């Protein structure tokens, strides 16, 4: 589904990524690599294969869009280095796309570790009247694209039927991307009158009015 802001157009993808055609750039928020391994290390009975889903999902969207740049909007890793860091190092080495990390609150791995892999590390990125961050921010005269919230929306059906889905959450001055990671949870959104929600399913992005 397309989204317009001024002269810029974006594509909201069912994976939760945002494609920026004029820049041939893919934006991804809150992958949380290493989260499954972090919980396994602390005693949770989670299958290690769950942690591989993020790599598979990234490969699919990179193959689909063939971007020149991939920008991670923070929380690329959930915590300190673990087995997923080794997998990530191998994965990065196989990619041709330019990568940038906008640091999030979970990104406690030292920046030089990413820079050693050829990944640029920034606190934010400004392009014209757009500014990209991890935490949602409001800045006069700018449109903010960010992550952090892991937005979700509860669809209610007849009776007591309910379904929680990840979503893109748009305010007049801001777009919050859904968490890209496979094991991240939701912060349920109750949109105001001037806000929009676009839920994501397996192969669709749908506007909720």
DAPE-V992064 format. One line per field, one symbol per residue. phi: phi as a letter, one per 30 degrees, with the letter a starting at -180 (. if undefined). Layout:
BEGIN
phi = ???
END
This chain:
BEGIN
phi = .dbcbhdcbbcdcedjdbccedchbccbchdheidddddddcjddcdddeddddddddedddddchddbbccdihdcdaddbedddddeddedcccddbbccdcdddcdeedddddcicdcbdabcbiccbcbdddbcbeibcccabidhdbbcdccdicdbbcbdadbccecabcddddddbbibcdccdddccbbbdccebbcbdcc
END
